[in-house]
Amino acid sequence: MKMARLKTLEKNMEINKDLRLKYKEIRDNLTAKERILLSENVVLNLTALLESDFKGASIFLCFYPFGSEVNLIPFYDKLLKENKSLYFPVSNIDNHKLTFYRITDLNKDFTRGTFGIMEPNLSLSQLEAFDNIIAITPGLIFDENCNRCGYGAGFYDRFFTKHTNIKKIGIAFHQQVIDNLETKEWDVPLDYIVTDNRLIKRGGL
């Protein structure tokens, strides 16, 4: 029984690996012009969501766009000008945990870190309280039920399992959303997904 379960797990890991590669390739194949235009539309839709559902929000967990991910830098710049508190993650590859640090300057507060992703300098203030927070969340694949498939290391699932009161917003191009994503017991669904052409809310609008 244990061996059969292990084989099933290994098979699922291979399926997920193939799925990740497929949708990363889809995203990578967007032209620079397409990525700029679609990212701008994501920012518009994300801004509209915050104004309608989270008008008083002041603390945001963010991600620095890497590779072909949605570019939210203009959105972050706008939030900083509105005196919002922005925190970016540092990934610990030993325990697969995320630690968030507050940034105030998008040009000076980062250094290239784990996996080549820009991470905040460790000299910055670390987030310690986790109330009334919105997490702007990256991913490779999402579905109509706000499930998320990340890059496979489980950083965000571990973080969200520990901090259950955080509002979670997934960010994607519309090409990254599928009808149904196979999930495991440790996968944590999001509350919203914002793309360039729509908003998906867990449980429906």
N, C-alpha and C positions, 0 to 999 in steps of 0.2 A: 504493500500500500504506500509506504513511504517512498519507495523507488519510483512508483508510477506518478506520484505527486511531484517528485523532483523532475522527472522527464517532462511533465506538463508545464512546469515553471520554466524550464529551459526552452521549451518550444515557444512559450509566450514571449520570452525575452528576445528570441530570434525574430518573431513577428513584429514586436515593438521596434526592434532595431531596423528592420526593413522599412517600416512605416515612417520612422524618424528620418531615415535617409531619403525616402521619397518626398516628404514634405519640405525637408530642408532644401532639396534640389529645386522644388517648385518655387520656393521663396528666393533661392539664389539666382534663378533664371529671370527674375524680374529685372528690367533694365533700370539704370540709375534714375532716369526720368520718371518711370512708373513708380519706383520706390518713393521718390520725393513727393509726387502727387498723392499717392495712396497714404503716405505718412501724414501729410497735411490734412487729409480727410479724417484720419483717425483722431488727430488732435482736435478737430472741430467737434466730432462726436463725443469724445471724452470730456471736453469742456462743457458741452451741453448736458451730459450726465451729471457732472459735478454741480452745475448750477441748478439742476432740477431736484436732485436727490441728496446732495451733500454740500449745500451752500455754506455751512459753517465749518467745513473741514479745514484743518490747519496743519495736520501732520501727515506726510506722505512717505511711504516706502517706495523707492524707485529702482529702476534698473538702467544701467548705461547701455545704450544700443551697441550691439556687437555684430559684425558681419552684415548680413542682410536683414537684420531685425528692423522693426518699425522705429523710425527716428523720432524720439520724443524730446530731443534737446530744446527745441523752441517752446514746447509746453512747460518744461522745467524752468526755463528762463522766465517765462511769464509768472509762474508760481513764486519764484524768488522775488520778483519785483512786487508781488502782492504780499510779501513778508510771510510766506508759508514756510514751514519747516520741512526740509527735504533730507531724507536719509537714504544712503546707498549701501549695498551689502559688500562685505568681505567674506569670501568663501574659504572655509577651513576644510581642506581635502582629507585631513586625518579623521575627523568625526562627522563630516558632511553637514556642518552647521553653518548658518548665516549669522553674521554680526553686523548691525547697521550703524553707520556713522553719519553725523550731520554735515552736510556741505553747504557752503555759502557762496562759492565761486566755482562755476562749471569749468573754468579754464585752469585753475590753480590747485584745486583740492583733490586731484586724482593722480594715481600712478598706475602703470600697467601691472596687473596682478595675476591671480589664478586663471589658467586657461587663456591668458593673453587679454583678458577683459579689464577694462579700466575700473579700478577700485579706489575708494576714498583712502586718504592718508590716515594711518593709525593714530596720529596725533590729534585727530578731530574728536569731538564729543560723541560718545557712544549712546545709543538709544537704550534706555533702561525701563521706561514705562510704556505699556502697550495698550492703552485705552484710547478710544476715539481715533483710530488710525485707519488710513486707507492704503492698501498695498497695490501698487501698479505692477502687474505680474507678467513676466515673459513666458514664452512657451513655443513649442513647435507645432502642436496640433491641438485643436479644441473641438468640442461638439455642441449640439443644440441644447444639451442639458448642463452646459457650463463645466463639463469635465475637461481636464487639461492633461496633455502629455508633454513633459519637459524634455530635458536633454539626457535623462537617465540616471542621474546621481541622487535624486531625491532630496535635494537641499530644501526646496520650497515646501514639499509635503511634510517634511520633518518640522519645519518652522511653523506651518499653519496648524499642525496637529497640537503643538505646544501652545500656540496663541490663537485660541478659537474665536475670540471676539473681534478680530480684525476683519474689515470689509475687503474683499478680494476682487480686483478687477483685472481680467485677462486682456492682453493687448495683442492684436493679430491683424494681418491682412485677410481679406475675405477668403482667399484661396486656402487658408490654413484651417478653415472650419469644415467639419464633416458631420454627417447625420448622427452617427453613434460611435463612440470611442469605448473600446473595451477597457474596463478599469479593474484595479485590484483593491483589496481591503485597505491598503495604506494610502491610496490616492485620495486627495482632498479636493472636492469640487469648489469652483469659484462662485462668487455671487453674481458677477456680470462678465460678459465678454464684449469688448468694444472693437469693431473693425472699421474699415474705411467706408462701408456702406450700410451698417446696421448696428443695433444694440441688442444683445441677448441677455435676458435676465433669468436666473435660475428659477424655475417654477412658472415661467411665463410672465408677460407684462400685464 
